[in-house]
């Protein structure tokens, strides 16, 4: 009772002292960390269904539905399901708008916490949001969203969305100008800005990189009339010179999943994501030094395929699976019939095997997890490891690859040089050494312009693993 009365007295003292509140007590910056977290590092379920499941499956990096999990192999692709990644991903993005819009309403002209520099940063976040949203789903409400009195905003074309976002980015960069901070004291974003610590010039170069990204993706669309000028302008202004990352701090909130394992290893072990055969094969076939950084070797041991001879279709499925996984990867094993079952004993060693993409649901019972590689431990976000992988927002490799693409499209510059720099930047990010890969044919541009663009897209796809949604965007371009 005494404790309760003490609390009430302290509350009354605080409540009656509102005349003495200072600007240090109220600031829009206190809301900005949430704007960043909700887009780039949302809580587990939103993160799982969007950035990790939807993005990884459609991007070709991962395969779901192995035996013992609650998904099915076509969980992301079967549109007849009443739930799934696509619907949850849409919901996560559509609900996010209120976060960034709420922040902008706090700092816009005439608002109680008006701050033109914070507003510029907010518009850069808004551009990153709408572009990512549109790149997953195409046309969506954009130009009329948030407008007073409009309850059913129209859907805009992706071309018009890109054009509008580039204009917004230009306006934000002009507002920032030569400024380096959003203000002093409570008006300085500082540590509440998880990406740049309030450094406006870094925000400006990031905005310019986003402008280049959107212009390159819009170029050549029917009726497009703005990409060439935007590309030229972006190349003439500063771009990021380092990997753009947010440090993950599980001591604050482990449910904020900036890495794959934030969901899988800590929250729901029954939802394992296996790396795909397309991804593992692309790395393994070319002796890519990033393979052990990206993936874990298969556990191996003994796997039992039940009912192998019980039905002809079972034998057909298992034989197909073994031929396209263990045999394809050159993994030694011994297969021994045992009644209706088939026992497969896999030799010890470091072998990497991807799970095939888009199997029918009937294959699930044969997709034993010991056959396939999971994502590497460093990406799993386990506190037991004593290290947490930073959240990658834009890797330096993308900055170089965009400049290489621009050069191939005729905007000047050394396409080969930027291409090599992009691959090296990816190696540096994942802390691996070149093993001769850079001198190989897969890392050297050759052939026609179209063939070079395909080679560039392939390397970008390899480099954008763990960069939410960007690998999916590249996969659509190169196919």
N, C-alpha and C positions, 0 to 999 in steps of 0.2 A: 504493500500500500504506500509505504514511504517512497519507494522507487517510482511508482506511478505518479504520485503528487509532484516529485522532483521533475519528472519529464514534462508534466503539464505546465509547471512554473517556467521551465526553460522555453517551452513552445510559446507561451504567452509573452515572454520577454522578447523573443525573436519577432513574433507577429506584430507587436506594438512598436517595433523599432524600424518599420519599413521606410521611415523618413530618412534614415541614415544609410540606406543601401547606396552603394557606389557603383560605378560602371564596371568594376571588377566582379560584381555579383551577377550581372546579366550580360551575356554576350552570345551572338549567333554562333561563335566558334564552338560552343559546347554542343551544338547540334550537328557539326560537320563530320565528326568521326562516324556517326551512325549512317550518314549519307554514303560514305565510302564503304563501310562494312556491309551494308545491305546490298550493294551492287556487286562488289568484288569478293566478299567473304561472308555470305549469309549463313545463317544457322543450318544445322545438319540436314534437315529434310529438304529445305529449299536448295541447298548446295548439291545434295545428292541427285535430286531429280533434274536439275538444270545443268550446272557446270560439269558435273562428273558423268552422270548417266547419259543424258541427252546429247551433250556436246561430244563426249568420247565415243559413243556408239555411232552417231552420224558422221563424226570426223574420221572414223575408221581406226581409232586407236585401241578400242576395247570391245570385248564381247561379254555378254551377260548370260545368265541362265545355266550355270554349271550345276551339277548334281549337288543336292543339299542346300541350295539357296532358294529363296522364295520368288525369284524371277523366273521367267521362261526365256529361251534363247531369242525370241522375237519380241521381247518386251517393249523395245523402243520403236519397232517398225509396224506392229500390228495395230492398225487404226480402229479395229472393232472393239478393242478393250475399253472398259468403262473407266479405267484409271491408267496412269502411266506417265512416262517422262514428258511427253509433248504437252499434255494438259497441265501438269504441274509446272513445267518450265514457263508456259504462257502465263499462268497465274502469278508466278513469282515476279515476272517482268511487269505485268500489268499493275500489280499492287505496288511496285517500287516507286512509281511516278510520284505518289503522295510524299515520299521522303524528300526527293530533290526539289519538288515544287514547294514544299513547306519551307525548306531552307531559303529558297529564292524569295519567297514572300516576306521573310524576315528582314532581308537585306536590300530589297528593291528601293528605288527612289520613293521617299515619303514614308517608308516603314519606320517603326520605332528603332530598329537596329540597322538603319541604312548604312551600307558600306559598298561602294562601287567595285572595289577590288575583290571582296568576297563574292559579290554577285558575278563577276567575271569568272572566278573559279567555279562557282556553282553552274554556270552555263557550260563550262568545259565538261563537268561531270554529267550534265544533262545530255550533251552531245554524245559522250561515250555510251550512255545508257540507251538512247534511242537508236543509235547505229547498231549496237549489239542486238537489241531487241528485233530490229528490222531484218538483220542478217540471218536470224533464225527463222522468221516467219513471213518475210516479204512485206506486203502492204499492211499498214496498221494505222490507227489514229495517231496523228502527229500535229499538224498545223493548228487544229482547233482544240487540242487537249488542254484543259486548264483555263480556257477562255470563259469569261463571265457569261452566264446565261445559256451556254451550250451543253446540254446533257447527253447528246448523242453525236460526238464529233465524227466527222467523215474519215474514211480510210484514205491515206495518201499513197501514191506510188513510191516505190523505193528510190527511184531517181529523184523525185521531188524531196524526199526525206534527206537524201545525201546533199542536195543543193541547199536546202534550208540549214542543215547542220554546218556546212562549210561557212555559210554567211554568219551563223552564230559564233563559230570559232574565230572568224576574222574580227568580229566585234569585240569578243573577249580579249583577244590579243592586243587590239588597239587600245582598249581600256587599261590593260596592264602596262603597256608602254615600257618605260625604263624602271618602273617600280619594282622593288624587291620584296616588300612585305605588305600585308593587307592593312597595317596600322600599327599602333603601339599599345602596349598593355593588353587590355581585354579585346582590343580590335585586331590583334595579331593572331592569325590561325596557329602559328607555332606548332607545338607538339600535338595539337588536336587535328592537324593534317597528317595522316598516317603515311602518306606517300612522299611528300616533299618537305615536310616540316615548315610549311608556310612560305617556302621560297618561290616567289612569283615568276622568276625567270625560268625556273624548271617547269612550272605550269605552262608557261608560254611555249617552250620548246616541245612539250608534250602535246599541246594543242596543235602546233604546227605539224607534228608527226601524225596526229589523227586526221588532220586536213589532207595530208598526202595519202594516207591509207584510204580515205573515203573517195578521193578524187580518182585514184588508180582503180578502185573497184567500180566506180560509176562510168569510167571511160568506155565509150563505145556503145552505151545503151541507146536504144532508139529515142531520138529527140534530145539527147544529152548535149548541152551547149556550154558547159562550165568547167569540165574536167581539165582540159589543156591549160587554161589560165591558172587554175588552182594548183596543178602540179608544178608549173613553172614558178609560181610564187613560193610554194613550200620549199622547193629546192634552193631558192635564193635566200632563205632565212634559216636560223639555227635549228638544228634537230638534236634530239637527245644524244649524249655521248657515253651513256652507261645503261646497264640494265635497270629498268624501272620496276621496283619491287616494294612490297610491304612486309615488314618483319612480323612473323607470326608469334604471338605471345600467348601460350596456352595457360599461363598463370592468370590471365585476365578472364578468359572464357574458352574452355576447351571445345565447347559446342560450335564455335565459329570455325568452320571447316575450310581452311585455306589449302588443304592438301587432301589427297584421296583418302588416306587412312583416318582422317578426322571422323569419317563415317564408318568405314569398314572395320578397322581394327579396334576402335574404342567404343563404338556405339551399337553396331549391329553386325557381328561376325557372319551372320547368315546371308549377307549381301555382298559377296566377293565379286570384284571386277577382275577379269582375266584380260591380259593384253591380247590383241587380235593377231591372227596369223599374218594379215597384211602388214602390220607394223613390225612384228618380230622378224618376219622374212626379209623385209626391206633392210633392216639393220644387219641381220646375220649374213645375208647374201653378199653384202658389200663390205664386210669386216669393219663395220662402223664402231668406233671406240666408245660411243655413247650407250651401246647395248647394256653393259653391266651397270651403268648409272641409271638407266631407265627401268630396267627389269630385274627380277629375281630369277635365279635358275629354278627349274622345276624341282619339286620335292622328290619325285621318283619313288622308288620302292616297288611294292607289289600292288597292282590294280586288278580287281576282279570285275569282269564284264558278265553280269548275270544274264542267264537265258540266251547265251550266245547261239546255241544250236536249237533252242526251243521253237524258233520261228525263222524262216528264210530271211525275212526283212531285218531281223536282229543281226544276223551274221553279215548281211550286206552293209548295214550301218556301221558296225564295228570295224569291218575290214576297210571301209572307206575312211573312217576316222583315223585309224592307225597309219594308213598309206599317206594321208595328207597332213599328219602331225609328226609322229615319231620318225617315220621313214623319211619324210620330207626334210626334217631337221638333222638326219643322220644320227639319231639316238640309238645306241645298242640296247636291245631288249630280247627277252626270251618269252615266247607265247606258248602256253601249255594248256591243252583242253583238260577240263575237270568236270565230268558229268555234262550238264547243259551249259556250264560256264566256261569262260576263257580267262586264265590267269596270265597276266603280263608282268614280268619282273624286269624292272628298268635298272640298268647298270648305274652305279654311282658315278658322279661326275658333274661338271658344270654344263648343263644343257639348257638351252632356251627354246621354248616351244609356244607358239601362239594358238589361242583357241579360235577356230573358224568363226567368221561372222555370219549371222543370219541363218542359222540352222532352224529347222522346223521344231516345234515343241516336242515332238516324239523323240528327238535326239537327247533330251535332257538327262535321261537315266544313264546314258553312256558318257556324259561329259564329266569325267572324274577330275577333281581339282588338282590331284597330284600329277596330272599330265601336262598342266599348263603353267605359264609364267604369270605371276602377279607383278604389279608395279613395285619398283625398288623400295627398300625400307626407308630411304631418305625422303620419299614422297608420302609416307604413310602417316606422318604427324603423331607418332607415339612418343609420349613424354619419357618412356623408359629408354628411348634411344639417347636422350640427353642432347638432342639437336632437333631443330624444327626448320624445315625448308621454307624459305621466304615465299610469299605469294607473288608470282610473276604477273605484272600488269602489262608491260611491253618489253620484250627482250631487245637488247641491242642488235641481235641478229636480224630482227624485223626491220630496223632502221636501215641497215645495209642492204637487205634484200629488196626493200622498196626502191632504194636508189639504183640498184642493179636493174630492176624492172623498168624504171623510168628511162634509164640509159638504153635499154633494148627497144623501148618504144620511141626513141628518137629525141629525147630531151637532153642529151649530152651526158658526159661522164663515162667512167671506165666500168662497163658492166662486169667484165671478168674480175676486176679488182674488188668491186663491191661484193660480188658473189663469193669470192674466197674469204673476204673479211666477215661475211655473214656466217659462213660455216665455222670459221675460227672463233667468232664471238659465241656461238652455241657451245663449242668445246669448252671455252673459258667459263661459261655459265655453269656447266655441269662438271667442271674441274676434271676434264679428261685431256689426255695428250694425243696429238696427231700421230697415228701409226702408219703414215703413208697414204692415208685416205685423201688428203688434199691434192695429192698428185695423181689420183686415180681418175678414170674416165667419168665416174658418176659425180665427181666434184669439179669437173672441168666443162665449161660451156662449149658446145660445138654444134654444127649443123645449121639449119635455117633459123630464122627469128622465132618461128613457132616452136621448133624443137628446143631452142634455148629457154623459152618461156616455160615449157614443160619441165625442163631440168631444174629451173629456178623454183617452180612451184613444188616440185618433189622435195627439194632441200628445205624449203620453207616449211612444208608439212612435217618433216622430220624434226625441225628445230622448234616448232610451236607446240610440241607435247607439253602438257601442263600449263599452257596459256589458254585460258578459257575461251572457247568458241572460235579462236582464230584458225586453228587447224581445220575446223569444219568449213570455214569460209574458203580456205585455200583448196580443200578437197573438192568443193563445188566448182571452183575455177579450172582446175587442171583436169577435170573429167567432163 
